[in-house]
Amino acid sequence: MIEHVFGWIARDYREHPVRCIVEIIGWAMSVGANIMFMLTVPAVPFVWFLSLTVTSSAIFAWALWTRNSLGGLANYAFLVAVDTVALIKVLL
């Protein structure tokens, strides 16, 4: 199973290396944001949290666009919009 996962990642990297690297960065940002949320509840630093979630969602939306994935793109585009509104509200 692990061999198949690494093979899939290697194949994805060969097909589109920039997308693969950017997706890994987006994943790390998403995980980091959620760990930050978990550790700081109830006093979540929303500017940092929302900045990370907007950025990682935008990365995933772009990656899904390059994969021609309408459902995934629609989901992450929606998350970018909603979290951007939340970030603006926090900043104001």
C-alpha positions in Angstrom: 0.0 0.0 0.0 2.7 2.5 1.0 4.6 1.6 -2.2 1.5 2.6 -4.2 1.2 5.9 -2.4 4.8 6.8 -3.1 4.4 5.7 -6.7 1.4 7.9 -7.1 3.2 10.9 -5.6 6.2 10.3 -7.9 3.9 10.0 -10.9 2.1 13.2 -9.9 5.5 15.0 -9.5 6.6 13.8 -13.0 3.3 15.1 -14.5 3.4 18.5 -12.9 6.2 19.1 -10.5 5.2 22.7 -9.5 1.7 21.6 -8.7 2.9 18.7 -6.6 5.2 20.9 -4.6 2.7 23.6 -4.1 0.0 21.1 -3.1 2.4 19.7 -0.4 3.0 23.3 0.8 -0.8 23.9 0.9 -1.4 20.6 2.8 1.3 21.6 5.4 -0.4 25.1 5.8 -3.8 23.4 6.2 -2.5 21.0 8.8 -0.6 23.8 10.6 -3.8 26.0 10.7 -5.9 23.2 12.2 -3.3 22.3 14.8 -3.0 26.0 15.7 -6.8 26.1 16.1 -6.8 23.0 18.2 -4.1 24.3 20.5 -5.5 27.8 20.9 -9.2 27.3 21.4 -11.0 29.3 22.7 -8.6 32.2 22.0 -7.9 31.3 18.4 -5.6 33.9 16.6 -8.1 34.2 13.7 -6.0 36.5 11.5 -3.3 33.9 11.3 -5.7 31.0 11.2 -7.9 32.5 8.4 -4.9 33.7 6.5 -3.5 30.1 6.4 -6.9 28.6 5.5 -7.6 31.1 2.7 -4.1 30.6 1.2 -4.2 26.8 1.5 -7.7 26.6 0.0 -6.6 28.9 -2.9 -3.7 26.6 -3.5 -6.0 23.5 -3.6 -8.4 25.3 -5.9 -5.7 26.1 -8.3 -4.4 22.5 -8.2 -7.9 21.2 -8.8 -8.3 23.6 -11.7 -5.2 22.2 -13.3 -6.6 18.7 -12.8 -10.0 19.6 -14.4 -11.8 18.7 -11.2 -15.0 20.7 -11.1 -16.3 19.4 -7.8 -13.1 19.9 -5.8 -12.6 23.3 -7.4 -16.1 24.5 -6.5 -15.6 23.3 -2.9 -12.3 25.1 -2.4 -13.4 28.2 -4.3 -16.3 28.4 -1.9 -14.0 28.0 1.1 -11.8 30.8 -0.2 -14.8 33.1 -0.6 -16.3 32.3 2.9 -13.0 32.4 4.7 -12.0 35.7 2.9 -15.2 37.3 4.1 -14.5 36.1 7.7 -10.9 37.4 7.5 -12.1 40.8 6.3 -14.6 40.9 9.2 -11.9 40.0 11.7 -9.6 42.7 10.3 -12.3 45.4 10.4 
